[in-house]
Amino acid sequence: MEEIIDITVSQLTTWIKQKEYKNIRTFFDETNIVDGALLVDELATEDLLHLFKIVRKDVGAELISYLDSDTIERLTSNLTSSQIQILLEEMYSDDLNEILSELPEALVTKVLQAVSPEMRKQINEFFSYEPNSCGSIMSVDFVTIRESYTVAQAMRAIRRQGKLAETINWCYVVDDDKSLIGSIGLKEILFAKDEVPVVEIMDHDVYYVYTHDDQEEAARLISKYDITCIPVIDSAKQVLGIITVDDIFDVVEEEATEDIHKMAAMSPLEGSYVESSIKSIVKSRLPWLMVLMISATFTGTIISNNQELLVLLPSLAIFIPMLMDTAGNAGSQASAMVIRGLIVDDMSVRDFFRILFKETQVSMLLGIVLFGINTLRIGLFMPDVGWGIAVMVSLTIFLTIILANLVGGSLPLLAIVLKQDPASMAAPLITTLVDALSLSAYFLIATMFLRL
């Protein structure tokens, strides 16, 4: 047998065609499954189908959970119903649910027809939950222990249920009605005496989420309390599933990507940028671009209504781009800080006045510094403009920074009140609003300057 080392797609293809079954099985047994999946994604469809007939069932089930959606679609389209059943019934429920959510409807129907009635019921229950809810990402493969058990009985329960469970590091203690009453770590069970009742060593203060809660709530609790999994319960407090930390990594990436898209005035894309079609990318960008383009009418109207000032002081037009850029950047900085605070630091609407007070202090200090620097910049490097205009423009910057920071700090909180994502109130929308405010302040101060 050849020595198993890091191989290429070409080498794996050669093994498949030459029926080097031992090499293939040894490679996937000894190689990290994620690295193996990267190779499998590059295989031709014919070789892909042969590979899944060669590898062990449990390896194939684990491998499929790391494949690209396109590869999974090629695989399930060409497998028979019996082959699909054998492959998918070895998978953890949360991985299976994630895969099904990305498959076309026709292939989902094929999978439902192939699997056992018990798994079909489980899949249908998964589809009954709202997308991005805790119920939609939970795994039903977990360990429960009755409150009446001793440590010895708990160990037997773990041995009985653990083979199918996604994790046994934490087990959940339930009463006779299967309602959650506590949790216990495997470490506590291993080091306790056999006759000790589980209720004496379990943790009564257990954190949980409901099936209808947003997946971000599970991510927040797991991050806040530094736990590796969290139970998902229904209204009767019965444990229906668990969410593990590896699922949360996916949630965090997904939510961060969604927020980045919203903060850039885009509708969130389904899937990666590379895999997205030109049409879907255009569709995600166009609506907000149209809204922002039309909203720019406000700034155009403000400039149009103050043409007389621009005729009297033509130099005013020179500073309009600088004022608008400064206002937009200041507002975006404030909103970014507040949005992060809402997500990471558990800030809420209750902190509204605290945020406004802090942003007022910050903006005044920033405004004073920028006032001084800009006055000197214009006075020294633009002598034709004059010190009077320099002070007037700098005063506008001072007021603009204050207005922009207050708007940027307030809008994410307003979004929460309106039950919207704070990220949707980010840079582009704030920029448009503070642009109008900065121009209004600019021309108002210029009018007062001319009257002096």
ABEGO torsion letter per residue (X at the ends): XBBBBBBBAAAAAAAAAAGBAAAAAAAAAABBAAAAAAAAAABBAAAAAAAAAABBAAAAAAAAAABBAAAAAAAAAABBAAAAAAAAAABBAAAAAAAAAABBAAAAAAAAAABBAAAAAAAAAAAABBBGBAAAABBABBBBBBAABBAAAAAAAAAAAAAABABAABBBBBBAAGBBAEBBBAAAAAABBAABBAAAABBABBBBBBAABBAAAAAAAAAAAGBABBBBBBAAGBBABBBBAAAAAAAAAAAAAAAAAAAAGBBBBBEBAAABBAAAAAAAAAAAAAAAAAAAAAAAAAAAAAAAAAAABAAAAAAAAAAAAAAAAAAAAAAAAAAAAAAAAGBBAAAAAAAAAAAAAAAAAAAAAAAAAAAAAAAAABAAAEAAAAAAAAAAAAAAAAAAAAAAAAAAAAAAAAGBBAAAABAAAAAAAAAAAAAAAAAAAAAAAAAX
